[in-house]
Amino acid sequence: MYLVDVIKKHMAYPELKRTIKRIINKYTPHETLIEEKASGITLVQNLRTDYKYRRGLIPINPKGESKVIRMENETSAIESGVVYIPEYADWLVDFEDECIAFPNGAHDDQVDAMSMYLKRRRMKNSHKTDDVKLESLTSLSIWRRNNIVTGK
């Protein structure tokens, strides 16, 4: 898995919809996962009306599992070194800080989104690789070993 971009921002619905469409246009993902809660429900309904954006649209419903349990179920992907993040990105420090502080940090949405994506990938049991230059990425498991945080 290659995490190539992160947008962390509270948005009103119109801005959220424009941002999702911009991201889909920029990266042309095979799948777009949207959590079916709050504005995500309306977002999924609206994107389904447009062929360009409904292709690969996957509504996600965590079904009562806690964020901690969801992440614990997916840590093996991180520990095995199959999750890659850029070595340099404007969002990287915030992302790393949230990962280090989880589950006791003030914020956990980025970690939760990553866990839901990892679960989706695991459930699909896909072994495909993306066409990304690996020298510009670092394994999250390597990063995590170098930034060990103890205790929960």
N, CA, C and O atoms as a GROMACS GRO file, in nm:
protein
  608
    1MET      N    1   0.084  -0.117   0.000
    1MET     CA    2   0.000   0.000   0.000
    1MET      C    3   0.089   0.123   0.000
    1MET      O    4   0.186   0.131   0.075
    2TYR      N    5   0.054   0.217  -0.085
    2TYR     CA    6   0.128   0.342  -0.094
    2TYR      C    7   0.037   0.457  -0.053
    2TYR      O    8  -0.061   0.486  -0.121
    3LEU      N    9   0.070   0.521   0.056
    3LEU     CA   10  -0.002   0.639   0.100
    3LEU      C   11   0.069   0.759   0.039
    3LEU      O   12   0.178   0.795   0.083
    4VAL      N   13   0.008   0.820  -0.060
    4VAL     CA   14   0.077   0.926  -0.134
    4VAL      C   15   0.026   1.066  -0.104
    4VAL      O   16   0.091   1.164  -0.138
    5ASP      N   17  -0.091   1.077  -0.039
    5ASP     CA   18  -0.144   1.210  -0.010
    5ASP      C   19  -0.241   1.201   0.107
    5ASP      O   20  -0.310   1.101   0.126
    6VAL      N   21  -0.245   1.307   0.186
    6VAL     CA   22  -0.336   1.317   0.298
    6VAL      C   23  -0.392   1.458   0.301
    6VAL      O   24  -0.319   1.556   0.288
    7ILE      N   25  -0.521   1.467   0.318
    7ILE     CA   26  -0.586   1.596   0.339
    7ILE      C   27  -0.661   1.584   0.470
    7ILE      O   28  -0.753   1.504   0.484
    8LYS      N   29  -0.620   1.665   0.567
    8LYS     CA   30  -0.685   1.664   0.698
    8LYS      C   31  -0.740   1.804   0.722
    8LYS      O   32  -0.666   1.898   0.750
    9LYS      N   33  -0.871   1.814   0.709
    9LYS     CA   34  -0.933   1.945   0.720
    9LYS      C   35  -1.082   1.925   0.746
    9LYS      O   36  -1.145   1.840   0.685
   10HIS      N   37  -1.137   2.004   0.837
   10HIS     CA   38  -1.281   2.003   0.858
   10HIS      C   39  -1.344   2.085   0.746
   10HIS      O   40  -1.305   2.199   0.722
   11MET      N   41  -1.440   2.026   0.676
   11MET     CA   42  -1.501   2.092   0.561
   11MET      C   43  -1.652   2.084   0.568
   11MET      O   44  -1.709   1.985   0.614
   12ALA      N   45  -1.715   2.191   0.522
   12ALA     CA   46  -1.859   2.186   0.502
   12ALA      C   47  -1.884   2.097   0.381
   12ALA      O   48  -1.794   2.077   0.299
   13TYR      N   49  -2.005   2.044   0.370
   13TYR     CA   50  -2.034   1.946   0.265
   13TYR      C   51  -1.996   1.991   0.123
   13TYR      O   52  -1.933   1.914   0.052
   14PRO      N   53  -2.032   2.112   0.080
   14PRO     CA   54  -1.996   2.149  -0.059
   14PRO      C   55  -1.846   2.143  -0.086
   14PRO      O   56  -1.804   2.098  -0.193
   15GLU      N   57  -1.766   2.189   0.009
   15GLU     CA   58  -1.620   2.183  -0.007
   15GLU      C   59  -1.571   2.039  -0.005
   15GLU      O   60  -1.481   2.003  -0.081
   16LEU      N   61  -1.629   1.957   0.081
   16LEU     CA   62  -1.592   1.815   0.088
   16LEU      C   63  -1.616   1.746  -0.046
   16LEU      O   64  -1.530   1.673  -0.095
   17LYS      N   65  -1.732   1.770  -0.106
   17LYS     CA   66  -1.766   1.708  -0.234
   17LYS      C   67  -1.669   1.754  -0.344
   17LYS      O   68  -1.623   1.673  -0.423
   18ARG      N   69  -1.639   1.884  -0.348
   18ARG     CA   70  -1.543   1.935  -0.447
   18ARG      C   71  -1.404   1.874  -0.426
   18ARG      O   72  -1.336   1.841  -0.523
   19THR      N   73  -1.365   1.860  -0.301
   19THR     CA   74  -1.232   1.806  -0.270
   19THR      C   75  -1.223   1.660  -0.312
   19THR      O   76  -1.123   1.619  -0.371
   20ILE      N   77  -1.324   1.581  -0.282
   20ILE     CA   78  -1.324   1.439  -0.322
   20ILE      C   79  -1.316   1.428  -0.474
   20ILE      O   80  -1.240   1.347  -0.526
   21LYS      N   81  -1.393   1.507  -0.544
   21LYS     CA   82  -1.390   1.502  -0.691
   21LYS      C   83  -1.252   1.542  -0.744
   21LYS      O   84  -1.202   1.483  -0.840
   22ARG      N   85  -1.191   1.644  -0.682
   22ARG     CA   86  -1.057   1.687  -0.725
   22ARG      C   87  -0.955   1.575  -0.703
   22ARG      O   88  -0.870   1.552  -0.788
   23ILE      N   89  -0.964   1.507  -0.590
   23ILE     CA   90  -0.870   1.398  -0.560
   23ILE      C   91  -0.890   1.283  -0.658
   23ILE      O   92  -0.793   1.226  -0.708
   24ILE      N   93  -1.015   1.249  -0.685
   24ILE     CA   94  -1.044   1.141  -0.781
   24ILE      C   95  -0.990   1.178  -0.918
   24ILE      O   96  -0.931   1.094  -0.986
   25ASN      N   97  -1.008   1.302  -0.959
   25ASN     CA   98  -0.956   1.347  -1.089
   25ASN      C   99  -0.804   1.347  -1.092
   25ASN      O  100  -0.744   1.316  -1.196
   26LYS      N  101  -0.742   1.380  -0.981
   26LYS     CA  102  -0.595   1.388  -0.975
   26LYS      C  103  -0.530   1.250  -0.979
   26LYS      O  104  -0.433   1.229  -1.052
   27TYR      N  105  -0.583   1.156  -0.901
   27TYR     CA  106  -0.518   1.025  -0.885
   27TYR      C  107  -0.584   0.912  -0.962
   27TYR      O  108  -0.524   0.805  -0.976
   28THR      N  109  -0.703   0.931  -1.009
   28THR     CA  110  -0.782   0.826  -1.076
   28THR      C  111  -0.771   0.690  -1.005
   28THR      O  112  -0.725   0.592  -1.064
   29PRO      N  113  -0.814   0.686  -0.879
   29PRO     CA  114  -0.802   0.559  -0.803
   29PRO      C  115  -0.897   0.453  -0.857
   29PRO      O  116  -1.000   0.483  -0.917
   30HIS      N  117  -0.858   0.328  -0.833
   30HIS     CA  118  -0.946   0.216  -0.868
   30HIS      C  119  -1.065   0.210  -0.773
   30HIS      O  120  -1.174   0.168  -0.810
   31GLU      N  121  -1.041   0.255  -0.649
   31GLU     CA  122  -1.147   0.255  -0.549
   31GLU      C  123  -1.140   0.385  -0.469
   31GLU      O  124  -1.032   0.440  -0.444
   32THR      N  125  -1.256   0.432  -0.429
   32THR     CA  126  -1.266   0.547  -0.339
   32THR      C  127  -1.350   0.501  -0.221
   32THR      O  128  -1.469   0.473  -0.235
   33LEU      N  129  -1.288   0.495  -0.103
   33LEU     CA  130  -1.358   0.449   0.017
   33LEU      C  131  -1.411   0.569   0.093
   33LEU      O  132  -1.337   0.664   0.120
   34ILE      N  133  -1.538   0.565   0.127
   34ILE     CA  134  -1.600   0.673   0.202
   34ILE      C  135  -1.678   0.612   0.318
   34ILE      O  136  -1.762   0.525   0.297
   35GLU      N  137  -1.649   0.658   0.438
   35GLU     CA  138  -1.719   0.607   0.556
   35GLU      C  139  -1.863   0.656   0.554
   35GLU      O  140  -1.890   0.775   0.539
   36GLU      N  141  -1.955   0.562   0.572
   36GLU     CA  142  -2.097   0.595   0.569
   36GLU      C  143  -2.144   0.643   0.707
   36GLU      O  144  -2.218   0.574   0.777
   37LYS      N  145  -2.100   0.762   0.741
   37LYS     CA  146  -2.143   0.829   0.863
   37LYS      C  147  -2.152   0.977   0.832
   37LYS      O  148  -2.078   1.028   0.748
   38ALA      N  149  -2.241   1.045   0.900
   38ALA     CA  150  -2.257   1.190   0.888
   38ALA      C  151  -2.265   1.233   0.742
   38ALA      O  152  -2.349   1.182   0.667
   39SER      N  153  -2.179   1.324   0.700
   39SER     CA  154  -2.185   1.375   0.561
   39SER      C  155  -2.141   1.270   0.460
   39SER      O  156  -2.166   1.286   0.340
   40GLY      N  157  -2.076   1.164   0.503
   40GLY     CA  158  -2.036   1.057   0.412
   40GLY      C  159  -2.155   0.987   0.348
   40GLY      O  160  -2.146   0.940   0.234
   41ILE      N  161  -2.265   0.980   0.420
   41ILE     CA  162  -2.386   0.917   0.365
   41ILE      C  163  -2.436   0.995   0.245
   41ILE      O  164  -2.462   0.938   0.139
   42THR      N  165  -2.449   1.127   0.262
   42THR     CA  166  -2.494   1.213   0.152
   42THR      C  167  -2.393   1.215   0.039
   42THR      O  168  -2.430   1.215  -0.078
   43LEU      N  169  -2.266   1.216   0.074
   43LEU     CA  170  -2.160   1.218  -0.027
   43LEU      C  171  -2.168   1.095  -0.116
   43LEU      O  172  -2.161   1.106  -0.239
   44VAL      N  173  -2.184   0.978  -0.057
   44VAL     CA  174  -2.196   0.854  -0.134
   44VAL      C  175  -2.317   0.861  -0.226
   44VAL      O  176  -2.308   0.827  -0.344
   45GLN      N  177  -2.430   0.905  -0.172
   45GLN     CA  178  -2.552   0.915  -0.253
   45GLN      C  179  -2.533   1.008  -0.372
   45GLN      O  180  -2.574   0.976  -0.484
   46ASN      N  181  -2.470   1.123  -0.351
   46ASN     CA  182  -2.450   1.219  -0.460
   46ASN      C  183  -2.348   1.171  -0.562
   46ASN      O  184  -2.367   1.191  -0.682
   47LEU      N  185  -2.241   1.109  -0.517
   47LEU     CA  186  -2.139   1.062  -0.611
   47LEU      C  187  -2.192   0.946  -0.697
   47LEU      O  188  -2.148   0.929  -0.811
   48ARG      N  189  -2.283   0.869  -0.644
   48ARG     CA  190  -2.341   0.758  -0.720
   48ARG      C  191  -2.422   0.805  -0.840
   48ARG      O  192  -2.446   0.727  -0.932
   49THR      N  193  -2.464   0.932  -0.842
   49THR     CA  194  -2.544   0.983  -0.954
   49THR      C  195  -2.458   1.022  -1.073
   49THR      O  196  -2.510   1.050  -1.181
   50ASP      N  197  -2.327   1.025  -1.055
   50ASP     CA  198  -2.236   1.068  -1.162
   50ASP      C  199  -2.145   0.950  -1.200
   50ASP      O  200  -2.068   0.902  -1.116
   51TYR      N  201  -2.155   0.903  -1.324
   51TYR     CA  202  -2.080   0.785  -1.366
   51TYR      C  203  -1.930   0.798  -1.340
   51TYR      O  204  -1.865   0.703  -1.297
   52LYS      N  205  -1.876   0.915  -1.365
   52LYS     CA  206  -1.732   0.937  -1.348
   52LYS      C  207  -1.687   0.909  -1.205
   52LYS      O  208  -1.577   0.860  -1.182
   53TYR      N  209  -1.772   0.941  -1.110
   53TYR     CA  210  -1.732   0.928  -0.969
   53TYR      C  211  -1.790   0.804  -0.901
   53TYR      O  212  -1.741   0.766  -0.794
   54ARG      N  213  -1.891   0.741  -0.958
   54ARG     CA  214  -1.946   0.622  -0.893
   54ARG      C  215  -1.862   0.498  -0.919
   54ARG      O  216  -1.870   0.401  -0.843
   55ARG      N  217  -1.781   0.499  -1.026
   55ARG     CA  218  -1.695   0.385  -1.055
   55ARG      C  219  -1.593   0.368  -0.942
   55ARG      O  220  -1.514   0.457  -0.915
   56GLY      N  221  -1.597   0.255  -0.878
   56GLY     CA  222  -1.502   0.226  -0.771
   56GLY      C  223  -1.538   0.288  -0.637
   56GLY      O  224  -1.458   0.284  -0.544
   57LEU      N  225  -1.656   0.344  -0.626
   57LEU     CA  226  -1.701   0.404  -0.501
   57LEU      C  227  -1.740   0.294  -0.402
   57LEU      O  228  -1.829   0.214  -0.432
   58ILE      N  229  -1.675   0.291  -0.287
   58ILE     CA  230  -1.699   0.186  -0.188
   58ILE      C  231  -1.741   0.251  -0.055
   58ILE      O  232  -1.658   0.310   0.013
   59PRO      N  233  -1.868   0.239  -0.020
   59PRO     CA  234  -1.911   0.287   0.113
   59PRO      C  235  -1.856   0.194   0.221
   59PRO      O  236  -1.862   0.072   0.206
   60ILE      N  237  -1.804   0.249   0.327
   60ILE     CA  238  -1.746   0.171   0.436
   60ILE      C  239  -1.828   0.194   0.563
   60ILE      O  240  -1.857   0.308   0.600
   61ASN      N  241  -1.866   0.086   0.626
   61ASN     CA  242  -1.939   0.094   0.752
   61ASN      C  243  -1.864   0.007   0.853
   61ASN      O  244  -1.867  -0.116   0.842
   62PRO      N  245  -1.797   0.069   0.952
   62PRO     CA  246  -1.718  -0.009   1.048
   62PRO      C  247  -1.800  -0.098   1.140
   62PRO      O  248  -1.741  -0.180   1.212
   63LYS      N  249  -1.931  -0.085   1.143
   63LYS     CA  250  -2.021  -0.175   1.215
   63LYS      C  251  -1.989  -0.191   1.363
   63LYS      O  252  -1.982  -0.303   1.414
   64GLY      N  253  -1.970  -0.081   1.432
   64GLY     CA  254  -1.955  -0.085   1.576
   64GLY      C  255  -1.818  -0.121   1.631
   64GLY      O  256  -1.798  -0.112   1.752
   65GLU      N  257  -1.725  -0.161   1.546
   65GLU     CA  258  -1.590  -0.189   1.596
   65GLU      C  259  -1.524  -0.057   1.638
   65GLU      O  260  -1.540   0.045   1.572
   66SER      N  261  -1.452  -0.060   1.747
   66SER     CA  262  -1.382   0.061   1.791
   66SER      C  263  -1.263   0.087   1.698
   66SER      O  264  -1.214  -0.003   1.631
   67LYS      N  265  -1.219   0.212   1.697
   67LYS     CA  266  -1.104   0.249   1.614
   67LYS      C  267  -0.979   0.172   1.658
   67LYS      O  268  -0.896   0.135   1.576
   68VAL      N  269  -0.967   0.148   1.787
   68VAL     CA  270  -0.851   0.075   1.840
   68VAL      C  271  -0.852  -0.069   1.787
   68VAL      O  272  -0.750  -0.118   1.739
   69ILE      N  273  -0.965  -0.135   1.794
   69ILE     CA  274  -0.975  -0.273   1.745
   69ILE      C  275  -0.948  -0.277   1.595
   69ILE      O  276  -0.877  -0.365   1.547
   70ARG      N  277  -1.006  -0.182   1.520
   70ARG     CA  278  -0.983  -0.179   1.375
   70ARG      C  279  -0.834  -0.167   1.343
   70ARG      O  280  -0.784  -0.236   1.254
   71MET      N  281  -0.764  -0.081   1.415
   71MET     CA  282  -0.621  -0.064   1.387
   71MET      C  283  -0.542  -0.185   1.433
   71MET      O  284  -0.450  -0.228   1.364
   72GLU      N  285  -0.576  -0.241   1.548
   72GLU     CA  286  -0.505  -0.361   1.596
   72GLU      C  287  -0.517  -0.474   1.495
   72GLU      O  288  -0.422  -0.550   1.477
   73ASN      N  289  -0.632  -0.487   1.431
   73ASN     CA  290  -0.652  -0.593   1.331
   73ASN      C  291  -0.566  -0.574   1.207
   73ASN      O  292  -0.544  -0.670   1.132
   74GLU      N  293  -0.517  -0.453   1.183
   74GLU     CA  294  -0.442  -0.426   1.060
   74GLU      C  295  -0.294  -0.398   1.083
   74GLU      O  296  -0.221  -0.370   0.987
   75THR      N  297  -0.247  -0.405   1.206
   75THR     CA  298  -0.107  -0.373   1.233
   75THR      C  299  -0.009  -0.468   1.164
   75THR      O  300   0.105  -0.430   1.138
   76SER      N  301  -0.051  -0.589   1.135
   76SER     CA  302   0.042  -0.684   1.071
   76SER      C  303   0.086  -0.633   0.934
   76SER      O  304   0.200  -0.658   0.893
   77ALA      N  305  -0.001  -0.563   0.863
   77ALA     CA  306   0.038  -0.507   0.732
   77ALA      C  307   0.148  -0.402   0.750
   77ALA      O  308   0.242  -0.396   0.670
   78ILE      N  309   0.136  -0.321   0.853
   78ILE     CA  310   0.237  -0.219   0.880
   78ILE      C  311   0.366  -0.285   0.926
   78ILE      O  312   0.474  -0.250   0.877
   79GLU      N  313   0.356  -0.378   1.018
   79GLU     CA  314   0.474  -0.445   1.072
   79GLU      C  315   0.548  -0.527   0.968
   79GLU      O  316   0.669  -0.545   0.977
   80SER      N  317   0.475  -0.578   0.868
   80SER     CA  318   0.541  -0.658   0.765
   80SER      C  319   0.606  -0.573   0.657
   80SER      O  320   0.672  -0.626   0.567
   81GLY      N  321   0.588  -0.441   0.664
   81GLY     CA  322   0.657  -0.352   0.571
   81GLY      C  323   0.588  -0.333   0.437
   81GLY      O  324   0.654  -0.295   0.340
   82VAL      N  325   0.458  -0.357   0.429
   82VAL     CA  326   0.389  -0.341   0.300
   82VAL      C  327   0.316  -0.207   0.289
   82VAL      O  328   0.249  -0.181   0.189
   83VAL      N  329   0.330  -0.123   0.392
   83VAL     CA  330   0.271   0.011   0.387
   83VAL      C  331   0.385   0.110   0.368
   83VAL      O  332   0.479   0.115   0.447
   84TYR      N  333   0.375   0.189   0.262
   84TYR     CA  334   0.479   0.287   0.230
   84TYR      C  335   0.423   0.428   0.236
   84TYR      O  336   0.312   0.454   0.191
   85ILE      N  337   0.503   0.518   0.292
   85ILE     CA  338   0.468   0.659   0.297
   85ILE      C  339   0.584   0.738   0.238
   85ILE      O  340   0.697   0.690   0.239
   86PRO      N  341   0.558   0.858   0.186
   86PRO     CA  342   0.669   0.938   0.130
   86PRO      C  343   0.770   0.974   0.238
   86PRO      O  344   0.734   0.988   0.355
   87GLU      N  345   0.894   0.990   0.200
   87GLU     CA  346   0.994   1.035   0.296
   87GLU      C  347   0.972   1.181   0.330
   87GLU      O  348   1.002   1.224   0.442
   88TYR      N  349   0.920   1.258   0.235
   88TYR     CA  350   0.897   1.401   0.254
   88TYR      C  351   0.758   1.436   0.199
   88TYR      O  352   0.726   1.404   0.085
   89ALA      N  353   0.678   1.501   0.281
   89ALA     CA  354   0.547   1.551   0.239
   89ALA      C  355   0.503   1.654   0.342
   89ALA      O  356   0.538   1.643   0.460
   90ASP      N  357   0.427   1.752   0.299
   90ASP     CA  358   0.385   1.857   0.392
   90ASP      C  359   0.292   1.805   0.502
   90ASP      O  360   0.280   1.869   0.606
   91TRP      N  361   0.228   1.692   0.480
   91TRP     CA  362   0.136   1.635   0.578
   91TRP      C  363   0.200   1.529   0.667
   91TRP      O  364   0.136   1.480   0.760
   92LEU      N  365   0.325   1.494   0.641
   92LEU     CA  366   0.387   1.378   0.703
   92LEU      C  367   0.404   1.391   0.854
   92LEU      O  368   0.376   1.296   0.927
   93VAL      N  369   0.450   1.505   0.903
   93VAL     CA  370   0.472   1.521   1.047
   93VAL      C  371   0.342   1.503   1.124
   93VAL      O  372   0.340   1.434   1.226
   94ASP      N  373   0.235   1.564   1.076
   94ASP     CA  374   0.105   1.550   1.142
   94ASP      C  375   0.058   1.404   1.141
   94ASP      O  376   0.007   1.354   1.240
   95PHE      N  377   0.077   1.337   1.027
   95PHE     CA  378   0.038   1.198   1.015
   95PHE      C  379   0.118   1.110   1.112
   95PHE      O  380   0.061   1.028   1.184
   96GLU      N  381   0.249   1.130   1.114
   96GLU     CA  382   0.334   1.052   1.205
   96GLU      C  383   0.299   1.078   1.352
   96GLU      O  384   0.292   0.985   1.432
   97ASP      N  385   0.276   1.206   1.385
   97ASP     CA  386   0.240   1.240   1.524
   97ASP      C  387   0.111   1.169   1.565
   97ASP      O  388   0.101   1.118   1.677
   98GLU      N  389   0.014   1.165   1.474
   98GLU     CA  390  -0.113   1.098   1.506
   98GLU      C  391  -0.092   0.948   1.524
   98GLU      O  392  -0.149   0.887   1.614
   99CYS      N  393  -0.010   0.889   1.438
   99CYS     CA  394   0.018   0.745   1.451
   99CYS      C  395   0.088   0.714   1.582
   99CYS      O  396   0.056   0.615   1.649
  100ILE      N  397   0.184   0.796   1.619
  100ILE     CA  398   0.259   0.774   1.743
  100ILE      C  399   0.169   0.788   1.865
  100ILE      O  400   0.180   0.710   1.959
  101ALA      N  401   0.080   0.887   1.862
  101ALA     CA  402  -0.006   0.914   1.978
  101ALA      C  403  -0.123   0.817   1.990
  101ALA      O  404  -0.184   0.807   2.096
  102PHE      N  405  -0.155   0.746   1.882
  102PHE     CA  406  -0.271   0.657   1.883
  102PHE      C  407  -0.252   0.544   1.982
  102PHE      O  408  -0.143   0.486   1.985
  103PRO      N  409  -0.350   0.510   2.063
  103PRO     CA  410  -0.489   0.557   2.066
  103PRO      C  411  -0.515   0.668   2.166
  103PRO      O  412  -0.630   0.704   2.189
  104ASN      N  413  -0.410   0.723   2.226
  104ASN     CA  414  -0.428   0.821   2.333
  104ASN      C  415  -0.418   0.966   2.287
  104ASN      O  416  -0.424   1.057   2.369
  105GLY      N  417  -0.403   0.988   2.157
  105GLY     CA  418  -0.389   1.124   2.107
  105GLY      C  419  -0.522   1.197   2.096
  105GLY      O  420  -0.629   1.138   2.110
  106ALA      N  421  -0.511   1.326   2.071
  106ALA     CA  422  -0.632   1.409   2.058
  106ALA      C  423  -0.706   1.378   1.928
  106ALA      O  424  -0.827   1.398   1.920
  107HIS      N  425  -0.635   1.330   1.827
  107HIS     CA  426  -0.695   1.302   1.697
  107HIS      C  427  -0.661   1.160   1.653
  107HIS      O  428  -0.554   1.108   1.685
  108ASP      N  429  -0.753   1.098   1.578
  108ASP     CA  430  -0.728   0.962   1.531
  108ASP      C  431  -0.791   0.933   1.396
  108ASP      O  432  -0.796   0.817   1.354
  109ASP      N  433  -0.840   1.035   1.327
  109ASP     CA  434  -0.909   1.012   1.200
  109ASP      C  435  -0.819   0.957   1.090
  109ASP      O  436  -0.862   0.875   1.010
  110GLN      N  437  -0.693   1.003   1.086
  110GLN     CA  438  -0.601   0.953   0.983
  110GLN      C  439  -0.568   0.807   1.007
  110GLN      O  440  -0.562   0.728   0.912
  111VAL      N  441  -0.545   0.771   1.131
  111VAL     CA  442  -0.517   0.631   1.166
  111VAL      C  443  -0.638   0.545   1.133
  111VAL      O  444  -0.624   0.435   1.079
  112ASP      N  445  -0.756   0.594   1.166
  112ASP     CA  446  -0.878   0.518   1.140
  112ASP      C  447  -0.900   0.498   0.990
  112ASP      O  448  -0.936   0.389   0.947
  113ALA      N  449  -0.879   0.603   0.912
  113ALA     CA  450  -0.894   0.590   0.766
  113ALA      C  451  -0.794   0.488   0.711
  113ALA      O  452  -0.829   0.408   0.624
  114MET      N  453  -0.671   0.491   0.762
  114MET     CA  454  -0.570   0.396   0.717
  114MET      C  455  -0.612   0.253   0.754
  114MET      O  456  -0.596   0.162   0.673
  115SER      N  457  -0.666   0.234   0.874
  115SER     CA  458  -0.707   0.099   0.915
  115SER      C  459  -0.820   0.046   0.828
  115SER      O  460  -0.823  -0.072   0.794
  116MET      N  461  -0.914   0.133   0.792
  116MET     CA  462  -1.025   0.088   0.707
  116MET      C  463  -0.976   0.052   0.567
  116MET      O  464  -1.023  -0.045   0.507
  117TYR      N  465  -0.880   0.128   0.516
  117TYR     CA  466  -0.823   0.094   0.385
  117TYR      C  467  -0.746  -0.038   0.393
  117TYR      O  468  -0.760  -0.124   0.305
  118LEU      N  469  -0.666  -0.054   0.497
  118LEU     CA  470  -0.589  -0.178   0.511
  118LEU      C  471  -0.680  -0.299   0.522
  118LEU      O  472  -0.650  -0.405   0.467
  119LYS      N  473  -0.792  -0.284   0.592
  119LYS     CA  474  -0.888  -0.394   0.602
  119LYS      C  475  -0.944  -0.426   0.464
  119LYS      O  476  -0.955  -0.543   0.426
  120ARG      N  477  -0.979  -0.323   0.389
  120ARG     CA  478  -1.033  -0.344   0.254
  120ARG      C  479  -0.932  -0.420   0.169
  120ARG      O  480  -0.968  -0.516   0.100
  121ARG      N  481  -0.806  -0.379   0.172
  121ARG     CA  482  -0.700  -0.446   0.095
  121ARG      C  483  -0.683  -0.590   0.141
  121ARG      O  484  -0.670  -0.681   0.059
  122ARG      N  485  -0.683  -0.611   0.270
  122ARG     CA  486  -0.666  -0.746   0.324
  122ARG      C  487  -0.782  -0.835   0.281
  122ARG      O  488  -0.762  -0.950   0.242
  123MET      N  489  -0.903  -0.782   0.287
  123MET     CA  490  -1.021  -0.861   0.251
  123MET      C  491  -1.020  -0.895   0.102
  123MET      O  492  -1.067  -1.002   0.063
  124LYS      N  493  -0.967  -0.808   0.020
  124LYS     CA  494  -0.958  -0.836  -0.122
  124LYS      C  495  -0.844  -0.934  -0.151
  124LYS      O  496  -0.841  -0.998  -0.256
  125ASN      N  497  -0.750  -0.945  -0.055
  125ASN     CA  498  -0.635  -1.034  -0.071
  125ASN      C  499  -0.562  -1.007  -0.201
  125ASN      O  500  -0.527  -1.099  -0.275
  126SER      N  501  -0.539  -0.880  -0.227
  126SER     CA  502  -0.474  -0.838  -0.351
  126SER      C  503  -0.324  -0.835  -0.332
  126SER      O  504  -0.274  -0.790  -0.228
  127HIS      N  505  -0.251  -0.882  -0.432
  127HIS     CA  506  -0.105  -0.879  -0.429
  127HIS      C  507  -0.049  -0.792  -0.540
  127HIS      O  508   0.067  -0.807  -0.579
  128LYS      N  509  -0.131  -0.700  -0.591
  128LYS     CA  510  -0.086  -0.612  -0.699
  128LYS      C  511   0.005  -0.504  -0.644
  128LYS      O  512  -0.008  -0.466  -0.527
  129THR      N  513   0.095  -0.455  -0.725
  129THR     CA  514   0.179  -0.343  -0.686
  129THR      C  515   0.146  -0.224  -0.775
  129THR      O  516   0.108  -0.240  -0.891
  130ASP      N  517   0.160  -0.106  -0.719
  130ASP     CA  518   0.133   0.015  -0.793
  130ASP      C  519   0.262   0.066  -0.857
  130ASP      O  520   0.371   0.035  -0.811
  131ASP      N  521   0.248   0.142  -0.964
  131ASP     CA  522   0.362   0.197  -1.035
  131ASP      C  523   0.407   0.326  -0.967
  131ASP      O  524   0.377   0.436  -1.015
  132VAL      N  525   0.480   0.312  -0.855
  132VAL     CA  526   0.528   0.425  -0.779
  132VAL      C  527   0.678   0.408  -0.758
  132VAL      O  528   0.725   0.296  -0.736
  133LYS      N  529   0.753   0.517  -0.765
  133LYS     CA  530   0.897   0.509  -0.745
  133LYS      C  531   0.926   0.480  -0.598
  133LYS      O  532   0.902   0.565  -0.512
  134LEU      N  533   0.977   0.362  -0.571
  134LEU     CA  534   0.998   0.319  -0.433
  134LEU      C  535   1.106   0.399  -0.362
  134LEU      O  536   1.102   0.411  -0.240
  135GLU      N  537   1.204   0.453  -0.436
  135GLU     CA  538   1.311   0.526  -0.369
  135GLU      C  539   1.260   0.653  -0.301
  135GLU      O  540   1.328   0.708  -0.215
  136SER      N  541   1.141   0.702  -0.339
  136SER     CA  542   1.087   0.821  -0.277
  136SER      C  543   0.994   0.789  -0.161
  136SER      O  544   0.932   0.878  -0.104
  137LEU      N  545   0.985   0.661  -0.125
  137LEU     CA  546   0.896   0.619  -0.018
  137LEU      C  547   0.975   0.547   0.090
  137LEU      O  548   1.083   0.493   0.065
  138THR      N  549   0.920   0.547   0.209
  138THR     CA  550   0.981   0.472   0.319
  138THR      C  551   0.875   0.380   0.378
  138THR      O  552   0.758   0.415   0.382
  139SER      N  553   0.915   0.268   0.423
  139SER     CA  554   0.819   0.175   0.481
  139SER      C  555   0.772   0.227   0.615
  139SER      O  556   0.853   0.270   0.697
  140LEU      N  557   0.640   0.224   0.639
  140LEU     CA  558   0.585   0.269   0.766
  140LEU      C  559   0.636   0.181   0.879
  140LEU      O  560   0.650   0.229   0.991
  141SER      N  561   0.662   0.053   0.853
  141SER     CA  562   0.712  -0.032   0.961
  141SER      C  563   0.855   0.008   1.000
  141SER      O  564   0.891   0.001   1.117
  142ILE      N  565   0.935   0.049   0.903
  142ILE     CA  566   1.070   0.098   0.935
  142ILE      C  567   1.058   0.226   1.015
  142ILE      O  568   1.126   0.244   1.117
  143TRP      N  569   0.971   0.318   0.970
  143TRP     CA  570   0.949   0.442   1.042
  143TRP      C  571   0.902   0.413   1.184
  143TRP      O  572   0.949   0.476   1.279
  144ARG      N  573   0.811   0.318   1.198
  144ARG     CA  574   0.755   0.288   1.330
  144ARG      C  575   0.861   0.231   1.422
  144ARG      O  576   0.863   0.264   1.541
  145ARG      N  577   0.949   0.147   1.371
  145ARG     CA  578   1.055   0.090   1.455
  145ARG      C  579   1.150   0.199   1.504
  145ARG      O  580   1.205   0.188   1.614
  146ASN      N  581   1.168   0.302   1.425
  146ASN     CA  582   1.257   0.411   1.464
  146ASN      C  583   1.188   0.513   1.554
  146ASN      O  584   1.255   0.601   1.608
  147ASN      N  585   1.059   0.503   1.572
  147ASN     CA  586   0.981   0.595   1.654
  147ASN      C  587   0.892   0.519   1.750
  147ASN      O  588   0.771   0.541   1.755
  148ILE      N  589   0.951   0.430   1.827
  148ILE     CA  590   0.873   0.341   1.913
  148ILE      C  591   0.812   0.420   2.028
  148ILE      O  592   0.878   0.501   2.093
  149VAL      N  593   0.685   0.394   2.051
  149VAL     CA  594   0.615   0.453   2.164
  149VAL      C  595   0.561   0.336   2.246
  149VAL      O  596   0.497   0.246   2.193
  150THR      N  597   0.587   0.338   2.374
  150THR     CA  598   0.543   0.228   2.458
  150THR      C  599   0.418   0.266   2.536
  150THR      O  600   0.392   0.384   2.560
  151GLY      N  601   0.345   0.166   2.574
  151GLY     CA  602   0.227   0.186   2.658
  151GLY      C  603   0.102   0.218   2.577
  151GLY      O  604   0.110   0.269   2.465
  152LYS      N  605  -0.011   0.188   2.635
  152LYS     CA  606  -0.141   0.220   2.575
  152LYS      C  607  -0.229   0.283   2.679
  152LYS      O  608  -0.344   0.318   2.650
   0.00000   0.00000   0.00000
